[in-house]
Amino acid sequence: MSIVVTGATGHLGRQVIEQLLARGATASDILAGGRNPAALQDLADLGVRTARIDYEDPATLDAAFADAEKILLISGSEVGRRVPQHAAVIDAAGKVDATLVYTSAPGASTSALVLAPEHKATEELLDASGLTHTVLRNSWYTENYDETIQQGITTGALLTSTGDGRIASAPRRDYAEAAAVVLLSEEHNGAVLELSGDHPWNFEELAATITEVSGREVRVDQLSTEDHLAALLSFGLDEGTAGFVTALDANIRDGLLAGADGTLSRLLGRPTTTLHQHVRTLLAE
Protein backbone atom coordinates (compact mmCIF):
# COMPACT_ATOMS: atom_id res chain seq x y z
CA MET A 1 0.00 0.00 0.00
CA SER A 2 1.34 3.42 -0.97
CA ILE A 3 0.50 6.08 1.61
CA VAL A 4 1.18 9.80 1.14
CA VAL A 5 1.29 12.04 4.20
CA THR A 6 1.04 15.73 3.37
CA GLY A 7 2.32 18.39 5.75
CA ALA A 8 4.97 15.95 6.95
CA THR A 9 7.33 18.73 7.99
CA GLY A 10 4.83 19.73 10.66
CA HIS A 11 4.49 18.19 14.11
CA LEU A 12 1.37 16.15 13.37
CA GLY A 13 2.47 14.81 9.98
CA ARG A 14 5.84 13.70 11.26
CA GLN A 15 4.24 11.87 14.17
CA VAL A 16 1.77 10.14 11.84
CA ILE A 17 4.71 8.72 9.89
CA GLU A 18 6.38 7.59 13.11
CA GLN A 19 3.15 5.83 14.11
CA LEU A 20 2.78 4.19 10.68
CA LEU A 21 6.29 2.78 11.00
CA ALA A 22 5.64 1.66 14.57
CA ARG A 23 2.56 -0.22 13.37
CA GLY A 24 4.50 -2.15 10.76
CA ALA A 25 4.14 -0.08 7.60
CA THR A 26 7.05 -0.53 5.19
CA ALA A 27 9.09 2.68 5.04
CA SER A 28 9.32 2.64 1.24
CA ASP A 29 5.52 2.47 1.01
CA ILE A 30 5.26 5.85 2.74
CA LEU A 31 5.81 9.19 1.00
CA ALA A 32 6.36 12.18 3.28
CA GLY A 33 5.58 15.49 1.62
CA GLY A 34 6.18 19.08 2.61
CA ARG A 35 7.20 22.43 1.22
CA ASN A 36 10.80 21.86 2.33
CA PRO A 37 11.83 18.24 1.63
CA ALA A 38 15.27 18.91 3.10
CA ALA A 39 13.56 19.02 6.51
CA LEU A 40 12.52 15.39 5.97
CA GLN A 41 16.03 14.00 5.59
CA ASP A 42 15.86 12.06 8.84
CA LEU A 43 12.78 10.24 7.53
CA ALA A 44 14.52 9.62 4.21
CA ASP A 45 17.36 8.04 6.18
CA LEU A 46 14.80 5.52 7.47
CA GLY A 47 13.78 4.62 3.92
CA VAL A 48 10.68 6.84 3.72
CA ARG A 49 10.24 8.46 0.32
CA THR A 50 10.08 12.26 0.36
CA ALA A 51 8.77 14.86 -2.06
CA ARG A 52 7.96 18.52 -2.27
CA ILE A 53 4.25 19.09 -1.73
CA ASP A 54 2.86 22.60 -1.93
CA TYR A 55 -0.91 22.88 -1.79
CA GLU A 56 -0.69 25.89 -4.10
CA ASP A 57 1.46 24.15 -6.72
CA PRO A 58 -0.65 21.47 -8.47
CA ALA A 59 2.38 20.02 -10.26
CA THR A 60 3.90 18.99 -6.93
CA LEU A 61 0.65 17.28 -5.97
CA ASP A 62 0.40 15.34 -9.22
CA ALA A 63 3.99 14.14 -8.91
CA ALA A 64 3.69 13.12 -5.26
CA PHE A 65 0.34 11.36 -5.73
CA ALA A 66 1.30 9.41 -8.86
CA ASP A 67 1.11 5.97 -7.21
CA ALA A 68 -0.83 6.90 -4.07
CA GLU A 69 -3.47 4.53 -2.77
CA LYS A 70 -4.16 6.52 0.39
CA ILE A 71 -3.50 10.20 1.12
CA LEU A 72 -3.60 11.94 4.47
CA LEU A 73 -4.57 15.55 3.86
CA ILE A 74 -3.43 17.46 6.92
CA SER A 75 -5.34 20.72 6.89
CA GLY A 76 -3.33 23.77 5.85
CA SER A 77 -2.18 26.34 8.36
CA GLU A 78 -3.03 29.46 6.35
CA VAL A 79 -6.44 30.57 7.59
CA GLY A 80 -8.37 32.07 4.68
CA ARG A 81 -6.44 30.07 2.08
CA ARG A 82 -7.34 26.57 3.15
CA VAL A 83 -10.39 25.89 0.98
CA PRO A 84 -8.65 26.43 -2.40
CA GLN A 85 -5.56 24.63 -1.11
CA HIS A 86 -7.58 21.63 0.01
CA ALA A 87 -9.55 21.69 -3.24
CA ALA A 88 -6.30 21.32 -5.16
CA VAL A 89 -5.33 18.28 -3.07
CA ILE A 90 -8.75 16.70 -3.57
CA ASP A 91 -8.56 17.29 -7.33
CA ALA A 92 -5.10 15.71 -7.51
CA ALA A 93 -6.24 12.74 -5.42
CA GLY A 94 -9.17 12.29 -7.80
CA LYS A 95 -6.81 11.81 -10.74
CA VAL A 96 -5.48 8.59 -9.17
CA ASP A 97 -8.69 7.65 -7.34
CA ALA A 98 -6.89 7.56 -4.00
CA THR A 99 -8.64 7.13 -0.68
CA LEU A 100 -8.36 10.39 1.22
CA VAL A 101 -8.21 10.96 4.98
CA TYR A 102 -8.71 14.56 6.12
CA THR A 103 -7.99 16.25 9.47
CA SER A 104 -10.97 18.48 10.15
CA ALA A 105 -12.34 20.32 13.20
CA PRO A 106 -14.84 19.20 15.86
CA GLY A 107 -18.43 19.42 14.71
CA ALA A 108 -17.26 21.14 11.54
CA SER A 109 -20.54 20.85 9.64
CA THR A 110 -22.68 22.48 12.34
CA SER A 111 -20.37 24.16 14.87
CA ALA A 112 -20.08 27.91 15.46
CA LEU A 113 -16.38 27.36 16.19
CA VAL A 114 -14.37 30.18 14.64
CA LEU A 115 -12.24 27.65 12.76
CA ALA A 116 -15.12 25.52 11.46
CA PRO A 117 -16.19 27.21 8.18
CA GLU A 118 -13.13 26.25 6.12
CA HIS A 119 -13.30 22.69 7.41
CA LYS A 120 -17.02 22.50 6.64
CA ALA A 121 -16.33 23.69 3.10
CA THR A 122 -13.57 21.09 2.69
CA GLU A 123 -15.82 18.29 3.93
CA GLU A 124 -18.42 19.38 1.37
CA LEU A 125 -15.79 19.24 -1.38
CA LEU A 126 -14.87 15.73 -0.27
CA ASP A 127 -18.50 14.60 -0.31
CA ALA A 128 -18.90 15.99 -3.83
CA SER A 129 -15.65 14.46 -5.11
CA GLY A 130 -16.81 10.87 -5.21
CA LEU A 131 -13.58 9.79 -3.51
CA THR A 132 -13.60 7.22 -0.75
CA HIS A 133 -12.70 9.28 2.29
CA THR A 134 -12.61 9.46 6.07
CA VAL A 135 -12.91 12.65 8.11
CA LEU A 136 -10.95 12.93 11.35
CA ARG A 137 -12.51 15.77 13.28
CA ASN A 138 -9.60 16.41 15.60
CA SER A 139 -10.39 18.41 18.70
CA TRP A 140 -7.82 20.65 20.37
CA TYR A 141 -4.17 19.70 20.73
CA THR A 142 -2.99 19.92 24.32
CA GLU A 143 0.28 21.34 22.97
CA ASN A 144 -1.65 24.47 22.01
CA TYR A 145 -1.33 25.42 25.69
CA ASP A 146 2.36 24.63 26.17
CA GLU A 147 3.31 28.30 26.02
CA THR A 148 0.43 29.18 28.33
CA ILE A 149 1.66 26.59 30.83
CA GLN A 150 5.21 27.97 30.75
CA GLN A 151 3.94 31.54 31.10
CA GLY A 152 1.79 30.47 34.04
CA ILE A 153 4.84 29.13 35.83
CA THR A 154 6.73 32.36 35.10
CA THR A 155 3.99 34.81 36.04
CA GLY A 156 1.91 32.76 38.48
CA ALA A 157 -1.26 33.46 36.51
CA LEU A 158 -3.28 32.18 33.56
CA LEU A 159 -5.09 34.93 31.69
CA THR A 160 -8.28 33.72 29.99
CA SER A 161 -11.85 34.54 29.06
CA THR A 162 -12.99 30.92 28.79
CA GLY A 163 -15.10 31.00 31.95
CA ASP A 164 -15.89 27.45 33.04
CA GLY A 165 -15.69 26.18 29.47
CA ARG A 166 -14.04 22.80 29.06
CA ILE A 167 -11.52 21.58 26.48
CA ALA A 168 -11.46 17.90 25.48
CA SER A 169 -7.87 18.03 24.30
CA ALA A 170 -5.33 15.31 23.61
CA PRO A 171 -1.68 15.55 22.54
CA ARG A 172 -0.79 15.35 18.86
CA ARG A 173 0.67 11.89 19.39
CA ASP A 174 -2.79 10.52 20.18
CA TYR A 175 -4.31 12.05 17.05
CA ALA A 176 -1.32 10.90 14.98
CA GLU A 177 -1.75 7.35 16.21
CA ALA A 178 -5.45 7.48 15.32
CA ALA A 179 -4.60 8.68 11.81
CA ALA A 180 -2.18 5.78 11.40
CA VAL A 181 -4.86 3.32 12.53
CA VAL A 182 -7.28 4.69 9.93
CA LEU A 183 -4.70 4.77 7.13
CA LEU A 184 -3.76 1.13 7.70
CA SER A 185 -7.36 -0.11 7.62
CA GLU A 186 -10.42 -0.05 5.40
CA GLU A 187 -12.74 -0.26 8.39
CA HIS A 188 -13.35 3.47 8.68
CA ASN A 189 -13.88 4.32 5.01
CA GLY A 190 -16.74 6.78 4.70
CA ALA A 191 -16.78 7.62 8.40
CA VAL A 192 -16.78 11.01 10.11
CA LEU A 193 -14.93 10.49 13.39
CA GLU A 194 -15.20 13.02 16.21
CA LEU A 195 -11.86 12.68 18.02
CA SER A 196 -11.13 14.21 21.42
CA GLY A 197 -9.54 13.54 24.77
CA ASP A 198 -11.42 11.46 27.32
CA HIS A 199 -11.39 14.07 30.11
CA PRO A 200 -12.41 17.65 29.24
CA TRP A 201 -10.73 20.20 31.52
CA ASN A 202 -11.17 23.88 32.33
CA PHE A 203 -8.63 26.55 33.24
CA GLU A 204 -9.08 26.03 36.97
CA GLU A 205 -8.04 22.42 36.48
CA LEU A 206 -5.15 23.51 34.26
CA ALA A 207 -3.91 25.90 36.96
CA ALA A 208 -4.25 23.20 39.63
CA THR A 209 -2.35 20.73 37.47
CA ILE A 210 0.48 23.17 36.82
CA THR A 211 0.65 23.96 40.54
CA GLU A 212 0.78 20.28 41.47
CA VAL A 213 3.40 19.31 38.88
CA SER A 214 5.66 22.38 39.08
CA GLY A 215 5.28 23.34 42.73
CA ARG A 216 4.63 26.92 41.60
CA GLU A 217 1.29 28.36 42.74
CA VAL A 218 -0.65 29.37 39.65
CA ARG A 219 -4.00 31.16 39.70
CA VAL A 220 -6.58 31.89 37.00
CA ASP A 221 -7.42 35.47 36.03
CA GLN A 222 -10.83 35.31 34.32
CA LEU A 223 -11.67 38.33 32.18
CA SER A 224 -14.57 39.36 30.00
CA THR A 225 -13.97 39.03 26.26
CA GLU A 226 -13.64 42.80 25.98
CA ASP A 227 -11.14 43.11 28.82
CA HIS A 228 -9.18 40.13 27.54
CA LEU A 229 -8.96 41.70 24.08
CA ALA A 230 -7.75 44.99 25.58
CA ALA A 231 -5.14 43.16 27.66
CA LEU A 232 -3.78 41.25 24.68
CA LEU A 233 -3.56 44.44 22.63
CA SER A 234 -1.70 46.13 25.48
CA PHE A 235 0.81 43.25 25.42
CA GLY A 236 1.59 44.06 21.80
CA LEU A 237 -0.48 41.46 19.96
CA ASP A 238 -1.85 42.64 16.65
CA GLU A 239 -5.59 43.15 16.41
CA GLY A 240 -6.19 40.11 14.20
CA THR A 241 -4.37 37.69 16.50
CA ALA A 242 -5.91 39.15 19.65
CA GLY A 243 -9.36 38.94 18.10
CA PHE A 244 -8.83 35.32 17.11
CA VAL A 245 -7.64 34.34 20.61
CA THR A 246 -10.61 35.96 22.32
CA ALA A 247 -13.09 34.56 19.78
CA LEU A 248 -11.71 31.09 20.44
CA ASP A 249 -11.96 31.61 24.20
CA ALA A 250 -15.60 32.62 23.71
CA ASN A 251 -16.15 29.40 21.74
CA ILE A 252 -14.63 27.42 24.61
CA ARG A 253 -16.79 29.27 27.13
CA ASP A 254 -19.81 28.25 25.03
CA GLY A 255 -18.78 24.58 25.24
CA LEU A 256 -17.73 24.08 21.63
CA LEU A 257 -14.55 22.16 22.50
CA ALA A 258 -16.00 20.11 25.37
CA GLY A 259 -17.35 17.14 23.42
CA ALA A 260 -15.88 13.78 24.42
CA ASP A 261 -17.54 10.56 23.29
CA GLY A 262 -14.60 8.17 23.60
CA THR A 263 -14.10 7.61 19.86
CA LEU A 264 -10.40 8.50 20.00
CA SER A 265 -9.62 6.15 22.88
CA ARG A 266 -11.57 3.35 21.16
CA LEU A 267 -9.48 3.82 18.02
CA LEU A 268 -6.29 3.76 20.08
CA GLY A 269 -7.33 0.83 22.23
CA ARG A 270 -6.21 2.77 25.30
CA PRO A 271 -7.21 5.90 27.25
CA THR A 272 -6.12 9.20 25.78
CA THR A 273 -3.20 11.02 27.38
CA THR A 274 -4.42 13.09 30.32
CA LEU A 275 -3.70 16.75 30.98
CA HIS A 276 -1.65 15.78 34.03
CA GLN A 277 0.47 13.35 31.99
CA HIS A 278 1.08 15.99 29.35
CA VAL A 279 2.08 18.73 31.80
CA ARG A 280 4.38 16.34 33.63
CA THR A 281 6.09 15.35 30.37
CA LEU A 282 6.35 18.97 29.21
CA LEU A 283 7.99 20.17 32.41
CA ALA A 284 10.39 17.23 32.48
CA GLU A 285 11.85 18.20 29.09
C-alpha positions as CSV (number, residue, x, y, z in Angstrom):
1,M,0.0,0.0,0.0
2,S,1.3,3.4,-1.0
3,I,0.5,6.1,1.6
4,V,1.2,9.8,1.1
5,V,1.3,12.0,4.2
6,T,1.0,15.7,3.4
7,G,2.3,18.4,5.8
8,A,5.0,15.9,6.9
9,T,7.3,18.7,8.0
10,G,4.8,19.7,10.7
11,H,4.5,18.2,14.1
12,L,1.4,16.1,13.4
13,G,2.5,14.8,10.0
14,R,5.8,13.7,11.3
15,Q,4.2,11.9,14.2
16,V,1.8,10.1,11.8
17,I,4.7,8.7,9.9
18,E,6.4,7.6,13.1
19,Q,3.1,5.8,14.1
20,L,2.8,4.2,10.7
21,L,6.3,2.8,11.0
22,A,5.6,1.7,14.6
23,R,2.6,-0.2,13.4
24,G,4.5,-2.2,10.8
25,A,4.1,-0.1,7.6
26,T,7.0,-0.5,5.2
27,A,9.1,2.7,5.0
28,S,9.3,2.6,1.2
29,D,5.5,2.5,1.0
30,I,5.3,5.9,2.7
31,L,5.8,9.2,1.0
32,A,6.4,12.2,3.3
33,G,5.6,15.5,1.6
34,G,6.2,19.1,2.6
35,R,7.2,22.4,1.2
36,N,10.8,21.9,2.3
37,P,11.8,18.2,1.6
38,A,15.3,18.9,3.1
39,A,13.6,19.0,6.5
40,L,12.5,15.4,6.0
41,Q,16.0,14.0,5.6
42,D,15.9,12.1,8.8
43,L,12.8,10.2,7.5
44,A,14.5,9.6,4.2
45,D,17.4,8.0,6.2
46,L,14.8,5.5,7.5
47,G,13.8,4.6,3.9
48,V,10.7,6.8,3.7
49,R,10.2,8.5,0.3
50,T,10.1,12.3,0.4
51,A,8.8,14.9,-2.1
52,R,8.0,18.5,-2.3
53,I,4.2,19.1,-1.7
54,D,2.9,22.6,-1.9
55,Y,-0.9,22.9,-1.8
56,E,-0.7,25.9,-4.1
57,D,1.5,24.1,-6.7
58,P,-0.6,21.5,-8.5
59,A,2.4,20.0,-10.3
60,T,3.9,19.0,-6.9
61,L,0.6,17.3,-6.0
62,D,0.4,15.3,-9.2
63,A,4.0,14.1,-8.9
64,A,3.7,13.1,-5.3
65,F,0.3,11.4,-5.7
66,A,1.3,9.4,-8.9
67,D,1.1,6.0,-7.2
68,A,-0.8,6.9,-4.1
69,E,-3.5,4.5,-2.8
70,K,-4.2,6.5,0.4
71,I,-3.5,10.2,1.1
72,L,-3.6,11.9,4.5
73,L,-4.6,15.6,3.9
74,I,-3.4,17.5,6.9
75,S,-5.3,20.7,6.9
76,G,-3.3,23.8,5.9
77,S,-2.2,26.3,8.4
78,E,-3.0,29.5,6.4
79,V,-6.4,30.6,7.6
80,G,-8.4,32.1,4.7
81,R,-6.4,30.1,2.1
82,R,-7.3,26.6,3.1
83,V,-10.4,25.9,1.0
84,P,-8.7,26.4,-2.4
85,Q,-5.6,24.6,-1.1
86,H,-7.6,21.6,0.0
87,A,-9.6,21.7,-3.2
88,A,-6.3,21.3,-5.2
89,V,-5.3,18.3,-3.1
90,I,-8.8,16.7,-3.6
91,D,-8.6,17.3,-7.3
92,A,-5.1,15.7,-7.5
93,A,-6.2,12.7,-5.4
94,G,-9.2,12.3,-7.8
95,K,-6.8,11.8,-10.7
96,V,-5.5,8.6,-9.2
97,D,-8.7,7.6,-7.3
98,A,-6.9,7.6,-4.0
99,T,-8.6,7.1,-0.7
100,L,-8.4,10.4,1.2
101,V,-8.2,11.0,5.0
102,Y,-8.7,14.6,6.1
103,T,-8.0,16.3,9.5
104,S,-11.0,18.5,10.2
105,A,-12.3,20.3,13.2
106,P,-14.8,19.2,15.9
107,G,-18.4,19.4,14.7
108,A,-17.3,21.1,11.5
109,S,-20.5,20.9,9.6
110,T,-22.7,22.5,12.3
111,S,-20.4,24.2,14.9
112,A,-20.1,27.9,15.5
113,L,-16.4,27.4,16.2
114,V,-14.4,30.2,14.6
115,L,-12.2,27.6,12.8
116,A,-15.1,25.5,11.5
117,P,-16.2,27.2,8.2
118,E,-13.1,26.3,6.1
119,H,-13.3,22.7,7.4
120,K,-17.0,22.5,6.6
121,A,-16.3,23.7,3.1
122,T,-13.6,21.1,2.7
123,E,-15.8,18.3,3.9
124,E,-18.4,19.4,1.4
125,L,-15.8,19.2,-1.4
126,L,-14.9,15.7,-0.3
127,D,-18.5,14.6,-0.3
128,A,-18.9,16.0,-3.8
129,S,-15.7,14.5,-5.1
130,G,-16.8,10.9,-5.2
131,L,-13.6,9.8,-3.5
132,T,-13.6,7.2,-0.7
133,H,-12.7,9.3,2.3
134,T,-12.6,9.5,6.1
135,V,-12.9,12.6,8.1
136,L,-10.9,12.9,11.3
137,R,-12.5,15.8,13.3
138,N,-9.6,16.4,15.6
139,S,-10.4,18.4,18.7
140,W,-7.8,20.7,20.4
141,Y,-4.2,19.7,20.7
142,T,-3.0,19.9,24.3
143,E,0.3,21.3,23.0
144,N,-1.6,24.5,22.0
145,Y,-1.3,25.4,25.7
146,D,2.4,24.6,26.2
147,E,3.3,28.3,26.0
148,T,0.4,29.2,28.3
149,I,1.7,26.6,30.8
150,Q,5.2,28.0,30.7
151,Q,3.9,31.5,31.1
152,G,1.8,30.5,34.0
153,I,4.8,29.1,35.8
154,T,6.7,32.4,35.1
155,T,4.0,34.8,36.0
156,G,1.9,32.8,38.5
157,A,-1.3,33.5,36.5
158,L,-3.3,32.2,33.6
159,L,-5.1,34.9,31.7
160,T,-8.3,33.7,30.0
161,S,-11.8,34.5,29.1
162,T,-13.0,30.9,28.8
163,G,-15.1,31.0,32.0
164,D,-15.9,27.5,33.0
165,G,-15.7,26.2,29.5
166,R,-14.0,22.8,29.1
167,I,-11.5,21.6,26.5
168,A,-11.5,17.9,25.5
169,S,-7.9,18.0,24.3
170,A,-5.3,15.3,23.6
171,P,-1.7,15.5,22.5
172,R,-0.8,15.3,18.9
173,R,0.7,11.9,19.4
174,D,-2.8,10.5,20.2
175,Y,-4.3,12.0,17.0
176,A,-1.3,10.9,15.0
177,E,-1.8,7.3,16.2
178,A,-5.4,7.5,15.3
179,A,-4.6,8.7,11.8
180,A,-2.2,5.8,11.4
181,V,-4.9,3.3,12.5
182,V,-7.3,4.7,9.9
183,L,-4.7,4.8,7.1
184,L,-3.8,1.1,7.7
185,S,-7.4,-0.1,7.6
186,E,-10.4,-0.1,5.4
187,E,-12.7,-0.3,8.4
188,H,-13.4,3.5,8.7
189,N,-13.9,4.3,5.0
190,G,-16.7,6.8,4.7
191,A,-16.8,7.6,8.4
192,V,-16.8,11.0,10.1
193,L,-14.9,10.5,13.4
194,E,-15.2,13.0,16.2
195,L,-11.9,12.7,18.0
196,S,-11.1,14.2,21.4
197,G,-9.5,13.5,24.8
198,D,-11.4,11.5,27.3
199,H,-11.4,14.1,30.1
200,P,-12.4,17.7,29.2
201,W,-10.7,20.2,31.5
202,N,-11.2,23.9,32.3
203,F,-8.6,26.5,33.2
204,E,-9.1,26.0,37.0
205,E,-8.0,22.4,36.5
206,L,-5.2,23.5,34.3
207,A,-3.9,25.9,37.0
208,A,-4.3,23.2,39.6
209,T,-2.3,20.7,37.5
210,I,0.5,23.2,36.8
211,T,0.7,24.0,40.5
212,E,0.8,20.3,41.5
213,V,3.4,19.3,38.9
214,S,5.7,22.4,39.1
215,G,5.3,23.3,42.7
216,R,4.6,26.9,41.6
217,E,1.3,28.4,42.7
218,V,-0.7,29.4,39.6
219,R,-4.0,31.2,39.7
220,V,-6.6,31.9,37.0
221,D,-7.4,35.5,36.0
222,Q,-10.8,35.3,34.3
223,L,-11.7,38.3,32.2
224,S,-14.6,39.4,30.0
225,T,-14.0,39.0,26.3
226,E,-13.6,42.8,26.0
227,D,-11.1,43.1,28.8
228,H,-9.2,40.1,27.5
229,L,-9.0,41.7,24.1
230,A,-7.8,45.0,25.6
231,A,-5.1,43.2,27.7
232,L,-3.8,41.2,24.7
233,L,-3.6,44.4,22.6
234,S,-1.7,46.1,25.5
235,F,0.8,43.2,25.4
236,G,1.6,44.1,21.8
237,L,-0.5,41.5,20.0
238,D,-1.8,42.6,16.6
239,E,-5.6,43.1,16.4
240,G,-6.2,40.1,14.2
241,T,-4.4,37.7,16.5
242,A,-5.9,39.1,19.7
243,G,-9.4,38.9,18.1
244,F,-8.8,35.3,17.1
245,V,-7.6,34.3,20.6
246,T,-10.6,36.0,22.3
247,A,-13.1,34.6,19.8
248,L,-11.7,31.1,20.4
249,D,-12.0,31.6,24.2
250,A,-15.6,32.6,23.7
251,N,-16.1,29.4,21.7
252,I,-14.6,27.4,24.6
253,R,-16.8,29.3,27.1
254,D,-19.8,28.2,25.0
255,G,-18.8,24.6,25.2
256,L,-17.7,24.1,21.6
257,L,-14.5,22.2,22.5
258,A,-16.0,20.1,25.4
259,G,-17.3,17.1,23.4
260,A,-15.9,13.8,24.4
261,D,-17.5,10.6,23.3
262,G,-14.6,8.2,23.6
263,T,-14.1,7.6,19.9
264,L,-10.4,8.5,20.0
265,S,-9.6,6.2,22.9
266,R,-11.6,3.4,21.2
267,L,-9.5,3.8,18.0
268,L,-6.3,3.8,20.1
269,G,-7.3,0.8,22.2
270,R,-6.2,2.8,25.3
271,P,-7.2,5.9,27.3
272,T,-6.1,9.2,25.8
273,T,-3.2,11.0,27.4
274,T,-4.4,13.1,30.3
275,L,-3.7,16.8,31.0
276,H,-1.7,15.8,34.0
277,Q,0.5,13.4,32.0
278,H,1.1,16.0,29.3
279,V,2.1,18.7,31.8
280,R,4.4,16.3,33.6
281,T,6.1,15.4,30.4
282,L,6.3,19.0,29.2
283,L,8.0,20.2,32.4
284,A,10.4,17.2,32.5
285,E,11.8,18.2,29.1
